[in-house]
Amino acid sequence: MQAVQTSELTQEIRQMAQEFAAKNIKPHVMEWDEAQKFPIEVFKQLGQLGMMGVLVPEHYGGAGLGYHEYKVVIEEIAKVCGSIGLSVAAHNSLCTNHILTFGNEDQKQNYLPKLASGEHIGAWALTEPNTGSDAGNMKCVATRQGDDWVINGTKCWITHGISADRVVLLARTGPAHTRDNCTAFIIERGMAGFKAGKKENKLGMRASETAEIIFDNCVVADAYRMGEVGEGFKQAMTILDGGRISIAALSLGIAKGAFEAALAYSQQRKQFDKPISSFQGISFKLADMATEIEAADLLIQRACQLKEDHANLTKESAMAKYYASEVAVRTATEAVQIFGGYGYTKDFPVEKFYRDAKLCTIGEGTSEIQKIVIAREILKG
C-alpha cells in the first residue's frame, strides 16, 4: 500500500527504514522470536542512522526530525518485525522524549547524546503489578532524605527492563490517592539497590525485552530528579500523548505487513483454477483491510500534525492509538484466515503478525482506557 504522507523528506526516511529492515532485521525475525533474543546490536546500528534519536535535536546528537518522519520509521520497521518496532518506539518516545521534554539542560546534555546514538538503551517505568492506569496508587515510593531520595518498590512490564542503561522512573512522592503525588527520576544502570527482575515469557513481541525492575533502598541524588516534586504524573500524561502516536504507528506497520502478505498470497494461491483473490469472500476481506488501514493512517497523521503544531492532541492521539491497534488485530486475523492452514504455521509471516498485534491494544493504555480518554475529551464540549 502507498503511504498517504508523501513529503520528500518523509519518503527518504521511509526508504532508509525499509532498506535497513530488509537487510538487517528480516533475515532474523523468526530466530529472534523463537529465542526471545533482544538484539542489542541492531539498535546500535539504528542509532548510527539516527533512528534511536529521531526527535532529538541535532545539538544533542539526534536526527532533529519531526513526528511524521518518526511515524514512518516505526511503521516500516514494524512491517517487518513488531518487536523491533516496539523497542524503537519505547526508546524514542518514552525514555528519550521524557528527558528531552522535561529534563534540565545538564540532564539533556548528559543523557541525550548516548541515547540518540544507540550507545545507551532507554526504558520508561510507570506500570506496577497492581497499578496500571491507576497511577495515583503506586506502591513504588521515593522518600526524601536530605539531598537524596530513597526508592523502594517494583515496576513491571518494562520494555528493556534488563538491558536498559538509563531508566526514567515515575515514583510516588506523596500520599496515595492524592493529586500531584508522583515525581520523575533518571536511574542509571549500576546504581546500588537497583536491579532487574523476572523477564516475561510473552505471546508476541518476543524479541522486545519485557521485565520487572526492583528498587531496594536505592539512593538517588536530587540531581537525578526531573522537574518539580509532584509533577511526574502530569509529565507522564504528556509523554503518553506522544507515546500513543508510537503505538498507533506500530499498529499501522503490523497491519500493513499482514495485509501485504495476505494480498500477495491471495493472488498466488489458486483454488478451482482461479486465484483466491477473485472470490468475493476474499476480495471483500481485502477491501475492508485496505480501507481500515488508510483510515488509521489518516488518524495517525492528524495526531502527528497536532504534535508538530504543539497543539492539544489528547483526543486525537487516543483515537489514533485505539483505532489503529484494533485495525491491526482485525487485519492480522483476516490475514491468517486468507492464508488458511498455512497462516497457522510459523513458516509464513502472518502467524507472527497475529501474535504481535494484540499487544497494541494493551500497551500504553488499553483500548478501553482510550475510549475513556476519548469520551472525556468530547464531553468537555
PLY file of the C-alpha trace (Angstrom):
ply
format ascii 1.0
element vertex 381
property float x
property float y
property float z
element edge 380
property int vertex1
property int vertex2
end_header
0.00 0.00 0.00
1.17 3.53 -0.72
1.61 5.87 2.21
-0.69 8.86 2.44
2.11 11.13 3.64
4.32 11.86 0.62
6.68 14.72 1.53
10.14 14.24 0.05
11.87 14.06 3.43
9.33 11.59 4.78
9.74 9.38 1.73
13.53 9.44 2.08
13.25 8.38 5.72
10.74 5.70 4.76
13.09 4.26 2.16
16.01 4.27 4.59
13.96 2.42 7.21
12.69 -0.06 4.60
16.17 -0.85 3.37
17.55 -1.27 6.88
14.70 -3.55 7.93
15.01 -5.69 4.80
18.76 -6.15 5.22
19.30 -6.27 8.96
16.02 -7.42 10.51
14.01 -9.59 8.12
16.55 -12.45 7.86
16.50 -12.93 11.65
12.85 -12.30 12.58
11.84 -15.84 13.49
15.21 -16.72 15.01
14.91 -13.79 17.44
11.24 -14.53 18.09
11.79 -18.19 18.91
14.80 -17.47 21.15
13.26 -14.35 22.70
16.52 -12.65 21.84
16.78 -8.90 22.34
19.27 -7.98 19.57
21.07 -5.02 21.09
23.48 -4.82 18.13
20.60 -3.89 15.82
19.72 -0.89 17.98
23.31 0.28 17.88
23.10 0.18 14.07
19.78 2.01 14.11
21.39 4.64 16.31
24.09 5.23 13.73
21.34 6.06 11.22
19.61 8.46 13.62
16.64 6.22 14.27
17.22 5.95 18.03
17.05 9.72 18.38
14.59 10.69 15.68
13.03 13.55 17.64
16.19 14.69 19.45
17.63 18.00 18.13
20.94 17.81 16.34
22.77 19.79 19.03
22.03 16.92 21.42
23.27 14.35 18.91
19.89 13.42 17.43
18.41 13.43 13.95
16.31 16.54 14.61
13.29 15.21 12.71
9.56 15.52 13.35
6.67 13.23 14.15
5.78 12.49 10.52
9.29 11.10 10.00
9.18 9.30 13.33
5.88 7.67 12.35
7.29 6.16 9.17
10.40 4.85 10.96
8.24 2.88 13.40
5.79 1.87 10.69
8.38 0.50 8.27
10.28 -1.43 10.93
7.03 -2.89 12.31
6.03 -4.06 8.82
8.96 -6.45 9.12
9.10 -7.08 12.89
6.75 -5.71 15.52
9.23 -6.50 18.30
11.95 -4.27 16.91
9.39 -1.57 16.10
8.13 -1.68 19.68
11.60 -1.33 21.16
12.50 1.58 18.87
9.22 3.25 19.85
9.71 2.78 23.60
13.27 4.06 23.46
12.40 7.14 21.40
9.02 8.29 22.62
9.13 7.31 26.28
12.58 7.39 27.84
14.43 9.70 25.45
11.50 12.02 24.83
10.79 12.37 28.56
14.33 13.60 29.17
14.14 15.85 26.10
10.82 17.34 27.21
11.26 17.65 30.97
14.96 17.31 31.73
17.06 20.33 32.64
19.91 21.42 30.40
22.54 19.42 32.28
20.39 16.29 32.10
19.78 16.74 28.38
23.46 17.22 27.62
24.45 14.32 29.84
21.94 11.71 28.65
20.53 12.54 25.23
23.64 12.11 23.01
24.27 8.49 24.04
20.56 7.63 23.92
20.23 9.19 20.47
23.26 7.32 19.16
22.03 3.98 20.48
25.10 3.62 22.69
22.69 3.60 25.61
19.31 1.82 25.64
16.47 3.59 27.42
13.48 2.39 29.44
10.45 4.12 30.98
8.94 2.79 34.18
5.37 3.64 35.20
3.40 0.38 35.49
3.36 -1.70 38.67
1.96 -5.15 39.48
-1.25 -3.70 40.94
-1.37 -0.28 39.29
-1.61 0.06 35.54
-3.77 3.03 34.64
-4.37 3.68 38.38
-1.06 5.51 38.63
-2.14 7.59 41.63
-1.95 4.49 43.82
1.62 3.47 43.04
3.49 1.41 45.61
6.95 2.32 44.31
7.85 5.17 46.67
10.68 7.71 46.71
11.27 9.20 50.19
13.28 12.39 50.64
16.30 12.12 52.92
18.32 15.32 52.90
19.70 15.89 49.42
18.87 12.33 48.35
15.85 10.15 47.62
15.50 6.55 48.79
13.46 4.46 46.37
11.68 1.20 47.19
9.26 -0.82 45.09
8.78 -2.76 41.90
7.81 -1.85 38.35
6.57 -4.40 35.81
6.05 -4.77 32.05
9.08 -2.54 31.49
10.40 -2.60 27.94
14.20 -3.08 28.17
13.91 -3.71 31.92
17.05 -5.88 31.91
19.20 -4.25 29.24
18.42 -0.56 29.76
21.35 1.71 30.57
19.05 4.55 31.61
15.53 4.39 33.06
13.04 7.20 33.51
11.22 6.22 36.71
7.88 7.54 37.92
7.70 7.06 41.69
5.19 8.18 44.30
6.50 11.02 46.46
3.26 11.89 48.26
0.33 10.15 49.94
-1.59 7.59 47.86
-4.79 8.76 46.13
-3.81 12.41 46.28
-3.05 14.87 43.50
0.49 15.66 42.44
1.94 12.70 44.34
4.37 11.43 41.65
7.86 12.55 40.62
10.16 11.55 37.75
13.76 10.41 38.23
16.56 9.30 35.93
18.04 5.98 37.05
21.38 4.68 35.82
22.24 1.02 35.48
24.64 0.04 38.23
23.14 2.22 40.94
23.14 0.36 44.25
19.73 -1.04 45.13
18.51 -1.11 41.51
18.25 -4.43 39.67
16.27 -6.25 37.01
13.80 -8.96 37.93
11.78 -11.52 36.02
11.78 -11.46 32.23
8.29 -12.06 30.82
7.58 -15.01 28.51
5.15 -13.40 26.06
2.67 -14.38 23.39
4.11 -11.92 20.89
6.70 -9.14 20.62
9.10 -11.76 21.91
12.29 -10.09 20.68
11.39 -6.91 22.58
12.62 -7.42 26.12
9.98 -7.00 28.85
10.87 -7.40 32.52
10.25 -6.16 36.03
12.67 -3.82 37.77
13.22 -3.72 41.51
14.30 -0.93 43.86
15.58 -1.90 47.31
16.73 1.16 49.23
18.11 2.67 46.03
19.63 6.03 46.96
19.38 8.65 44.22
20.71 12.20 44.47
18.21 15.02 43.95
20.15 15.98 40.79
18.56 12.94 39.10
15.04 14.32 39.64
13.28 15.72 36.56
11.07 18.73 37.03
9.45 19.73 40.27
8.41 17.33 43.01
4.86 16.16 42.30
4.91 16.90 38.56
5.58 13.32 37.47
2.03 12.30 36.62
1.44 15.42 34.50
4.73 14.74 32.74
3.72 11.13 32.14
0.39 12.14 30.59
2.19 14.47 28.18
4.65 11.73 27.24
1.83 9.21 26.75
0.10 11.53 24.28
3.16 11.17 22.08
3.55 7.52 23.03
0.10 6.77 21.66
1.32 8.02 18.28
4.15 5.48 18.58
1.82 2.56 19.28
-0.55 3.72 16.55
2.35 3.76 14.06
3.47 0.36 15.35
-0.06 -0.95 14.82
-0.18 0.52 11.34
3.07 -1.17 10.38
1.88 -4.54 11.65
-1.43 -4.11 9.81
0.33 -3.17 6.57
2.74 -6.09 6.88
-0.12 -8.54 7.39
-2.19 -7.01 4.60
0.61 -7.04 2.05
1.41 -10.67 2.85
-2.26 -11.65 2.54
-2.72 -9.70 -0.69
0.30 -11.34 -2.34
-0.73 -14.80 -1.17
-4.33 -14.37 -2.36
-3.09 -13.55 -5.85
-0.78 -16.57 -5.97
-2.89 -19.21 -4.27
-5.29 -20.94 -6.65
-8.44 -22.90 -6.00
-10.75 -24.19 -8.73
-8.16 -22.91 -11.25
-8.51 -19.29 -10.10
-6.56 -17.15 -7.64
-8.48 -16.95 -4.38
-8.43 -13.15 -4.63
-11.01 -13.48 -7.43
-13.58 -14.88 -4.98
-15.82 -12.32 -3.35
-15.31 -13.79 0.11
-11.59 -12.99 -0.11
-11.74 -9.79 -2.14
-14.19 -8.22 0.32
-11.82 -9.04 3.18
-9.02 -7.30 1.30
-11.25 -4.28 0.63
-12.13 -3.94 4.31
-8.50 -4.33 5.36
-7.25 -1.73 2.89
-9.95 0.79 3.84
-9.34 0.49 7.57
-5.58 0.80 7.11
-5.98 4.02 5.12
-8.34 5.42 7.78
-5.89 4.52 10.56
-3.06 6.18 8.61
-5.02 9.42 8.34
-5.86 9.45 12.05
-2.18 8.99 12.91
-1.11 11.74 10.56
-3.65 14.09 12.12
-2.17 13.36 15.56
1.37 13.85 14.20
0.44 17.25 12.79
-1.10 18.38 16.06
2.07 17.28 17.86
4.17 19.24 15.38
1.94 22.28 15.94
2.30 21.96 19.74
-1.48 21.72 19.99
-3.52 19.63 22.41
-3.75 16.13 20.95
-5.08 14.05 23.84
-8.26 13.10 21.99
-6.66 12.65 18.58
-3.73 10.55 19.81
-6.12 8.34 21.79
-8.34 7.94 18.71
-5.35 7.07 16.54
-3.98 4.55 19.04
-7.37 2.96 19.72
-8.42 2.64 16.10
-5.06 1.63 14.64
-4.47 -1.04 17.28
-7.88 -2.60 16.73
-7.31 -2.46 12.95
-4.00 -4.28 13.44
-5.76 -7.11 15.27
-8.58 -7.36 12.71
-6.19 -7.21 9.77
-3.84 -9.83 11.20
-6.79 -12.10 12.00
-8.15 -11.84 8.46
-4.66 -12.36 7.03
-4.38 -15.67 8.88
-7.83 -16.59 7.55
-6.80 -15.83 3.98
-3.70 -17.99 4.35
-5.85 -20.79 5.75
-3.90 -23.61 7.35
-0.60 -22.13 6.19
-1.38 -18.98 8.18
-1.42 -21.06 11.34
2.19 -22.14 10.86
5.41 -20.33 11.62
6.58 -20.84 8.03
4.54 -17.82 6.93
4.72 -14.28 8.35
1.07 -13.71 9.25
1.26 -16.02 12.29
3.71 -13.61 13.92
1.75 -10.51 12.91
-1.28 -12.14 14.54
0.58 -12.67 17.82
2.29 -9.28 17.82
-0.82 -7.25 17.02
-2.62 -7.97 20.27
-0.11 -6.10 22.41
-1.00 -2.89 20.56
-4.50 -2.94 22.10
-2.98 -3.25 25.59
0.31 -1.33 25.85
0.38 2.38 26.77
-3.29 2.27 27.72
-5.77 -0.44 26.75
-8.47 0.13 24.14
-10.91 0.54 27.00
-8.78 3.27 28.57
-8.50 5.01 25.19
-12.30 5.10 24.96
-12.47 6.63 28.43
-9.98 9.31 27.34
-11.84 9.99 24.09
-15.22 10.18 25.82
-13.89 12.53 28.49
-12.43 14.84 25.85
-15.54 15.00 23.66
-17.78 15.56 26.69
-15.75 18.62 27.66
-17.52 20.36 24.78
0 1
1 2
2 3
3 4
4 5
5 6
6 7
7 8
8 9
9 10
10 11
11 12
12 13
13 14
14 15
15 16
16 17
17 18
18 19
19 20
20 21
21 22
22 23
23 24
24 25
25 26
26 27
27 28
28 29
29 30
30 31
31 32
32 33
33 34
34 35
35 36
36 37
37 38
38 39
39 40
40 41
41 42
42 43
43 44
44 45
45 46
46 47
47 48
48 49
49 50
50 51
51 52
52 53
53 54
54 55
55 56
56 57
57 58
58 59
59 60
60 61
61 62
62 63
63 64
64 65
65 66
66 67
67 68
68 69
69 70
70 71
71 72
72 73
73 74
74 75
75 76
76 77
77 78
78 79
79 80
80 81
81 82
82 83
83 84
84 85
85 86
86 87
87 88
88 89
89 90
90 91
91 92
92 93
93 94
94 95
95 96
96 97
97 98
98 99
99 100
100 101
101 102
102 103
103 104
104 105
105 106
106 107
107 108
108 109
109 110
110 111
111 112
112 113
113 114
114 115
115 116
116 117
117 118
118 119
119 120
120 121
121 122
122 123
123 124
124 125
125 126
126 127
127 128
128 129
129 130
130 131
131 132
132 133
133 134
134 135
135 136
136 137
137 138
138 139
139 140
140 141
141 142
142 143
143 144
144 145
145 146
146 147
147 148
148 149
149 150
150 151
151 152
152 153
153 154
154 155
155 156
156 157
157 158
158 159
159 160
160 161
161 162
162 163
163 164
164 165
165 166
166 167
167 168
168 169
169 170
170 171
171 172
172 173
173 174
174 175
175 176
176 177
177 178
178 179
179 180
180 181
181 182
182 183
183 184
184 185
185 186
186 187
187 188
188 189
189 190
190 191
191 192
192 193
193 194
194 195
195 196
196 197
197 198
198 199
199 200
200 201
201 202
202 203
203 204
204 205
205 206
206 207
207 208
208 209
209 210
210 211
211 212
212 213
213 214
214 215
215 216
216 217
217 218
218 219
219 220
220 221
221 222
222 223
223 224
224 225
225 226
226 227
227 228
228 229
229 230
230 231
231 232
232 233
233 234
234 235
235 236
236 237
237 238
238 239
239 240
240 241
241 242
242 243
243 244
244 245
245 246
246 247
247 248
248 249
249 250
250 251
251 252
252 253
253 254
254 255
255 256
256 257
257 258
258 259
259 260
260 261
261 262
262 263
263 264
264 265
265 266
266 267
267 268
268 269
269 270
270 271
271 272
272 273
273 274
274 275
275 276
276 277
277 278
278 279
279 280
280 281
281 282
282 283
283 284
284 285
285 286
286 287
287 288
288 289
289 290
290 291
291 292
292 293
293 294
294 295
295 296
296 297
297 298
298 299
299 300
300 301
301 302
302 303
303 304
304 305
305 306
306 307
307 308
308 309
309 310
310 311
311 312
312 313
313 314
314 315
315 316
316 317
317 318
318 319
319 320
320 321
321 322
322 323
323 324
324 325
325 326
326 327
327 328
328 329
329 330
330 331
331 332
332 333
333 334
334 335
335 336
336 337
337 338
338 339
339 340
340 341
341 342
342 343
343 344
344 345
345 346
346 347
347 348
348 349
349 350
350 351
351 352
352 353
353 354
354 355
355 356
356 357
357 358
358 359
359 360
360 361
361 362
362 363
363 364
364 365
365 366
366 367
367 368
368 369
369 370
370 371
371 372
372 373
373 374
374 375
375 376
376 377
377 378
378 379
379 380
